[in-house]
Each structure stands twice: as structure tokens, then as C-alpha cells.
Amino acid sequence: MRHCGEWETRLNQLTELLRRMKAGESGVRDALYAAAYADLHRLARARLREGVRDAVLDTTCLVHESYLRFVSAGELRAEDRRAFFAYASQVMRSVIVDTARERIAKKRGGDKSHLALSTKILANVAEGNETVLKVHEALEALEQAEPRLAQVAQMRYFGGYSEKEIAETLQITERTVQRDWEKARLILAETLR
């Protein structure tokens, strides 16, 4: 369990690194990644623990792939630590969804023949990937109607954020996060039916 003072110090450090990066200081992107690595790893572990875990996409792979996407995106537009972690959640979602799409495409006739020793295992992997895609599509629909609900759901489902972390990031109360999460879950559940 991390101490509040230590957490706040690290968050302030991230905000300072983001400021320096925005000012164009060289080498800061790697320092930002190094400073945020433990938190990104924790978010990835929480997300994968909730049902997306598979043999190819593990916690470290998710964090590293997310970093590669940060770098390839060019300029990181996060103004502060809140925006950075919201962006990280969005990138992790993208990595997870793209991985699920690739798996489904391969399952449906990729260029190699597949040998499944257990159809039960293959069915479970495919089912998990299809669930990820269905949740992604439902979130896209929710974003059109209720952007904040979609952001809360994304941070919770794909980012593994706690209610407190979401409240801090979005600058709303924990109670509002709880209400938004409950409403988003109901809407998403109905959409997924």
C-alpha cells in the first residue's frame, strides 16, 4: 500500500516531467516513462487480472506496447498527470482491442493452419477476445451519448483505476464516480445484451 505523501510526490514529479516535455526538453519522454512505469504496470496488471489475460498479452507487454504507441503518436498532449493517466488508459484500451481483433482474425482463417489440442481452450480465448471487442463497441456508443460515463467506464474497465484515482484524474468526487460507474455499467450491460 503506497503512502499518500509518496503518491502525491510521484504525481507532482509526473506533472513536472510533462511540463518539461511540452516545453520541448529532450530526453524527457523516456524519463516520464521511467517515472510512470510502476503505475502503468499496476494499471495494466489490474486490467489484465479482470479477464483479458491471455498467453500473448501480459502486463509487461501491455505497458511496453502502450509506450511504443506513446512514442509513435508524436507529441504527447497530456497537460498534467491526470490527463496523462487518462491518455494511458485510452492507449491500453487500444492495445487490448487491437490484440483481440488480431486474435479473432487469425482464428477465422489467418494464413496458417491451426492445430487446437483442446477446443475448449480455443473457445475460451476467442470468447474473451470477442467480449473485449463488444465492450469496446459499446463504449464507443456510450461516448457519443455520455462522454464522462464512457471515460469513467474506460478508466475502470481498460485502465484498472480505482474510484479514488478516477475521481482525482477527472476532478470529480468519488461519489460521482460511483454513480457514473453504476450508470455506465447498466447502460453497457443493456447494450451488450
ROLUM-495021 format. One record per residue (C-alpha): residue number from 1; x, y, z; residue in one letter. Coordinates in pm, 1 decimal. Each point is the difference from the previous one (the first is absolute). Example, Ala and Ser with C-alpha at 12.3 -4.5 7.8 and 13.67 -1.06 7.14 Angstrom:
<minus>
<minu k="1" u="1230.0" v="-450.0" w="780.0" r="A"/>
<minu k="2" u="137.0" v="344.0" w="-66.0" r="S"/>
</minus>
This chain:
<minus>
<minu k="1" u="0.0" v="0.0" w="0.0" r="M"/>
<minu k="2" u="152.3" v="330.5" w="-100.2" r="R"/>
<minu k="3" u="6.8" v="299.2" w="229.7" r="H"/>
<minu k="4" u="-198.5" v="311.0" w="-99.4" r="C"/>
<minu k="5" u="308.0" v="223.9" w="21.5" r="G"/>
<minu k="6" u="205.7" v="-232.0" w="-219.6" r="E"/>
<minu k="7" u="-286.1" v="-23.5" w="-254.2" r="W"/>
<minu k="8" u="-41.9" v="379.3" w="-8.1" r="E"/>
<minu k="9" u="376.7" v="50.4" w="-43.0" r="T"/>
<minu k="10" u="2.9" v="-241.8" w="-293.4" r="R"/>
<minu k="11" u="-301.9" v="168.0" w="-157.7" r="L"/>
<minu k="12" u="165.4" v="341.4" w="35.9" r="N"/>
<minu k="13" u="314.9" v="-144.6" w="-159.1" r="Q"/>
<minu k="14" u="-206.9" v="-123.2" w="-295.8" r="L"/>
<minu k="15" u="-165.5" v="339.7" w="-39.8" r="T"/>
<minu k="16" u="343.5" v="166.7" w="-2.3" r="E"/>
<minu k="17" u="132.1" v="-247.4" w="-259.5" r="L"/>
<minu k="18" u="-306.5" v="60.8" w="-217.4" r="L"/>
<minu k="19" u="58.7" v="375.6" w="26.0" r="R"/>
<minu k="20" u="365.8" v="-43.5" w="-100.0" r="R"/>
<minu k="21" u="-95.3" v="-226.4" w="-288.7" r="M"/>
<minu k="22" u="-254.6" v="251.5" w="-126.5" r="K"/>
<minu k="23" u="272.6" v="267.1" w="15.1" r="A"/>
<minu k="24" u="199.7" v="-216.0" w="-243.4" r="G"/>
<minu k="25" u="273.5" v="-119.1" w="233.9" r="E"/>
<minu k="26" u="175.6" v="-298.7" w="-154.0" r="S"/>
<minu k="27" u="12.1" v="-336.5" w="174.2" r="G"/>
<minu k="28" u="-294.6" v="77.0" w="224.9" r="V"/>
<minu k="29" u="-234.2" v="-251.3" w="-168.2" r="R"/>
<minu k="30" u="216.3" v="-290.4" w="118.4" r="D"/>
<minu k="31" u="27.7" v="150.3" w="349.3" r="A"/>
<minu k="32" u="-379.2" v="35.1" w="9.1" r="L"/>
<minu k="33" u="-43.8" v="-361.6" w="-101.5" r="Y"/>
<minu k="34" u="249.0" v="-113.8" w="264.0" r="A"/>
<minu k="35" u="-173.3" v="206.7" w="269.2" r="A"/>
<minu k="36" u="-345.4" v="-125.4" w="-98.3" r="A"/>
<minu k="37" u="104.2" v="-361.1" w="-68.0" r="Y"/>
<minu k="38" u="-103.5" v="-143.9" w="337.6" r="A"/>
<minu k="39" u="-342.9" v="163.3" w="-17.2" r="D"/>
<minu k="40" u="-50.7" v="-101.7" w="-363.2" r="L"/>
<minu k="41" u="100.9" v="-355.2" w="90.0" r="H"/>
<minu k="42" u="-247.5" v="-1.0" w="289.1" r="R"/>
<minu k="43" u="-278.9" v="124.6" w="-228.8" r="L"/>
<minu k="44" u="82.1" v="-263.3" w="-260.1" r="A"/>
<minu k="45" u="10.1" v="-275.3" w="262.3" r="R"/>
<minu k="46" u="-338.7" v="107.5" w="136.1" r="A"/>
<minu k="47" u="-151.3" v="5.0" w="-348.5" r="R"/>
<minu k="48" u="135.0" v="-337.2" w="-100.5" r="L"/>
<minu k="49" u="-100.1" v="-155.0" w="332.1" r="R"/>
<minu k="50" u="-361.6" v="92.0" w="-76.4" r="E"/>
<minu k="51" u="-38.5" v="-246.4" w="-284.2" r="G"/>
<minu k="52" u="211.3" v="96.4" w="-298.8" r="V"/>
<minu k="53" u="307.3" v="-199.9" w="105.7" r="R"/>
<minu k="54" u="129.3" v="-235.2" w="-263.5" r="D"/>
<minu k="55" u="322.0" v="-167.0" w="-103.9" r="A"/>
<minu k="56" u="116.7" v="269.3" w="-243.0" r="V"/>
<minu k="57" u="-97.1" v="328.6" w="166.3" r="L"/>
<minu k="58" u="140.2" v="20.9" w="351.3" r="D"/>
<minu k="59" u="41.8" v="297.5" w="232.3" r="T"/>
<minu k="60" u="349.4" v="94.5" w="-112.7" r="T"/>
<minu k="61" u="-91.4" v="-42.8" w="-365.6" r="C"/>
<minu k="62" u="-302.3" v="228.1" w="45.7" r="L"/>
<minu k="63" u="209.8" v="271.2" w="168.1" r="V"/>
<minu k="64" u="276.3" v="-21.6" w="-262.4" r="H"/>
<minu k="65" u="-241.5" v="-0.8" w="-292.7" r="E"/>
<minu k="66" u="-176.0" v="300.1" w="153.7" r="S"/>
<minu k="67" u="333.3" v="182.3" w="25.4" r="Y"/>
<minu k="68" u="78.7" v="-76.1" w="-365.0" r="L"/>
<minu k="69" u="-332.6" v="154.2" w="-92.3" r="R"/>
<minu k="70" u="76.3" v="307.1" w="214.0" r="F"/>
<minu k="71" u="324.9" v="43.7" w="-190.8" r="V"/>
<minu k="72" u="-146.7" v="-68.0" w="-344.6" r="S"/>
<minu k="73" u="-286.7" v="243.2" w="63.7" r="A"/>
<minu k="74" u="249.8" v="285.2" w="-14.3" r="G"/>
<minu k="75" u="-81.1" v="278.5" w="242.1" r="E"/>
<minu k="76" u="-158.5" v="-112.9" w="325.6" r="L"/>
<minu k="77" u="-280.0" v="247.7" w="68.9" r="R"/>
<minu k="78" u="-42.0" v="-71.3" w="369.1" r="A"/>
<minu k="79" u="12.0" v="324.6" w="197.8" r="E"/>
<minu k="80" u="30.8" v="-157.5" w="343.4" r="D"/>
<minu k="81" u="7.7" v="-334.3" w="177.0" r="R"/>
<minu k="82" u="-379.5" v="-32.7" w="-15.0" r="R"/>
<minu k="83" u="-4.3" v="38.4" w="-375.7" r="A"/>
<minu k="84" u="301.7" v="-230.2" w="-31.7" r="F"/>
<minu k="85" u="-166.8" v="-288.3" w="184.3" r="F"/>
<minu k="86" u="-329.0" v="56.0" w="-182.4" r="A"/>
<minu k="87" u="197.8" v="-18.9" w="-324.4" r="Y"/>
<minu k="88" u="185.1" v="-309.5" w="124.6" r="A"/>
<minu k="89" u="-333.6" v="-166.8" w="69.4" r="S"/>
<minu k="90" u="-115.5" v="81.2" w="-352.9" r="Q"/>
<minu k="91" u="321.3" v="-136.3" w="-152.2" r="V"/>
<minu k="92" u="-24.6" v="-321.8" w="204.7" r="M"/>
<minu k="93" u="-356.5" v="-39.5" w="-123.3" r="R"/>
<minu k="94" u="123.4" v="38.3" w="-356.0" r="S"/>
<minu k="95" u="274.4" v="-260.5" w="48.5" r="V"/>
<minu k="96" u="-241.7" v="-249.2" w="157.9" r="I"/>
<minu k="97" u="-263.3" v="50.8" w="-272.2" r="V"/>
<minu k="98" u="254.5" v="-28.1" w="-282.0" r="D"/>
<minu k="99" u="140.3" v="-320.0" w="151.7" r="T"/>
<minu k="100" u="-349.8" v="-146.5" w="26.1" r="A"/>
<minu k="101" u="-73.3" v="91.9" w="-363.1" r="R"/>
<minu k="102" u="323.8" v="-163.1" w="-117.9" r="E"/>
<minu k="103" u="-81.3" v="-318.6" w="190.9" r="R"/>
<minu k="104" u="-351.0" v="-19.4" w="-143.7" r="I"/>
<minu k="105" u="132.3" v="59.1" w="-351.1" r="A"/>
<minu k="106" u="257.0" v="-277.5" w="41.9" r="K"/>
<minu k="107" u="-263.1" v="-234.0" w="140.5" r="K"/>
<minu k="108" u="-225.4" v="64.5" w="-297.9" r="R"/>
<minu k="109" u="251.5" v="-103.3" w="-258.9" r="G"/>
<minu k="110" u="336.8" v="163.6" w="36.6" r="G"/>
<minu k="111" u="259.6" v="-108.5" w="-253.2" r="D"/>
<minu k="112" u="115.9" v="-299.4" w="204.4" r="K"/>
<minu k="113" u="-176.0" v="-320.5" w="86.2" r="S"/>
<minu k="114" u="-74.8" v="-37.0" w="368.6" r="H"/>
<minu k="115" u="8.6" v="-309.4" w="214.0" r="L"/>
<minu k="116" u="-209.0" v="21.0" w="314.6" r="A"/>
<minu k="117" u="71.8" v="-268.0" w="255.2" r="L"/>
<minu k="118" u="-302.0" v="103.6" w="200.8" r="S"/>
<minu k="119" u="-295.3" v="175.4" w="-156.2" r="T"/>
<minu k="120" u="-106.8" v="107.4" w="346.4" r="K"/>
<minu k="121" u="317.1" v="210.2" w="39.3" r="I"/>
<minu k="122" u="-39.5" v="153.6" w="-345.1" r="L"/>
<minu k="123" u="-364.6" v="83.9" w="69.2" r="A"/>
<minu k="124" u="91.3" v="174.8" w="327.1" r="N"/>
<minu k="125" u="266.3" v="214.9" w="-170.7" r="V"/>
<minu k="126" u="-234.1" v="92.9" w="-285.0" r="A"/>
<minu k="127" u="-281.6" v="78.2" w="241.7" r="E"/>
<minu k="128" u="224.0" v="233.9" w="200.8" r="G"/>
<minu k="129" u="114.1" v="183.1" w="-313.7" r="N"/>
<minu k="130" u="-355.1" v="38.8" w="-127.5" r="E"/>
<minu k="131" u="-107.9" v="133.0" w="340.2" r="T"/>
<minu k="132" u="273.9" v="263.6" w="-13.4" r="V"/>
<minu k="133" u="-118.3" v="110.8" w="-344.2" r="L"/>
<minu k="134" u="-364.3" v="10.1" w="108.2" r="K"/>
<minu k="135" u="87.3" v="212.3" w="303.2" r="V"/>
<minu k="136" u="211.1" v="227.8" w="-222.2" r="H"/>
<minu k="137" u="-289.0" v="48.5" w="-244.3" r="E"/>
<minu k="138" u="-244.7" v="62.3" w="283.9" r="A"/>
<minu k="139" u="240.5" v="258.9" w="145.8" r="L"/>
<minu k="140" u="20.0" v="175.3" w="-336.0" r="E"/>
<minu k="141" u="-380.2" v="29.2" w="-4.2" r="A"/>
<minu k="142" u="-0.1" v="124.4" w="360.3" r="L"/>
<minu k="143" u="263.9" v="263.0" w="-87.1" r="E"/>
<minu k="144" u="-243.3" v="151.6" w="-247.4" r="Q"/>
<minu k="145" u="-279.7" v="29.0" w="256.3" r="A"/>
<minu k="146" u="179.5" v="45.7" w="333.6" r="E"/>
<minu k="147" u="371.5" v="83.4" w="-37.6" r="P"/>
<minu k="148" u="78.9" v="16.2" w="373.4" r="R"/>
<minu k="149" u="-172.5" v="-333.3" w="68.7" r="L"/>
<minu k="150" u="202.7" v="-152.1" w="-282.0" r="A"/>
<minu k="151" u="321.0" v="146.9" w="140.8" r="Q"/>
<minu k="152" u="-75.0" v="-139.2" w="346.6" r="V"/>
<minu k="153" u="-79.6" v="-340.6" w="-148.2" r="A"/>
<minu k="154" u="314.2" v="4.3" w="-214.4" r="Q"/>
<minu k="155" u="221.9" v="92.7" w="292.2" r="M"/>
<minu k="156" u="-162.4" v="-264.9" w="216.7" r="R"/>
<minu k="157" u="-24.6" v="-285.0" w="-253.4" r="Y"/>
<minu k="158" u="303.7" v="57.1" w="-222.7" r="F"/>
<minu k="159" u="218.2" v="198.1" w="238.2" r="G"/>
<minu k="160" u="-65.7" v="-181.3" w="326.3" r="G"/>
<minu k="161" u="-30.6" v="328.3" w="189.6" r="Y"/>
<minu k="162" u="-153.7" v="12.6" w="346.7" r="S"/>
<minu k="163" u="-291.6" v="233.7" w="69.0" r="E"/>
<minu k="164" u="233.3" v="231.5" w="189.6" r="K"/>
<minu k="165" u="246.8" v="16.1" w="-290.0" r="E"/>
<minu k="166" u="-279.2" v="68.9" w="-249.9" r="I"/>
<minu k="167" u="-140.3" v="275.6" w="222.9" r="A"/>
<minu k="168" u="345.8" v="158.0" w="26.6" r="E"/>
<minu k="169" u="65.6" v="-28.0" w="-371.5" r="T"/>
<minu k="170" u="-336.8" v="140.5" w="-110.2" r="L"/>
<minu k="171" u="-17.2" v="247.1" w="289.8" r="Q"/>
<minu k="172" u="-337.5" v="-123.3" w="122.6" r="I"/>
<minu k="173" u="-108.5" v="-157.4" w="328.0" r="T"/>
<minu k="174" u="32.1" v="-370.4" w="72.0" r="E"/>
<minu k="175" u="-377.6" v="-13.6" w="46.8" r="R"/>
<minu k="176" u="-47.0" v="142.0" w="-351.1" r="T"/>
<minu k="177" u="238.7" v="-265.7" w="-132.0" r="V"/>
<minu k="178" u="-202.4" v="-268.7" w="177.6" r="Q"/>
<minu k="179" u="-325.2" v="128.6" w="-150.9" r="R"/>
<minu k="180" u="152.8" v="38.5" w="-345.8" r="D"/>
<minu k="181" u="154.2" v="-348.1" w="14.1" r="W"/>
<minu k="182" u="-328.8" v="-156.2" w="107.0" r="E"/>
<minu k="183" u="-192.0" v="181.6" w="-273.6" r="K"/>
<minu k="184" u="264.7" v="-86.0" w="-261.9" r="A"/>
<minu k="185" u="-4.6" v="-367.8" w="103.6" r="R"/>
<minu k="186" u="-379.1" v="-14.1" w="-34.9" r="L"/>
<minu k="187" u="7.9" v="167.4" w="-341.0" r="I"/>
<minu k="188" u="284.6" v="-220.4" w="-120.6" r="L"/>
<minu k="189" u="-167.8" v="-316.4" w="131.0" r="A"/>
<minu k="190" u="-317.1" v="90.7" w="-185.1" r="E"/>
<minu k="191" u="193.6" v="80.7" w="-316.3" r="T"/>
<minu k="192" u="189.6" v="-331.8" w="18.4" r="L"/>
<minu k="193" u="-318.8" v="-205.9" w="24.7" r="R"/>
</minus>
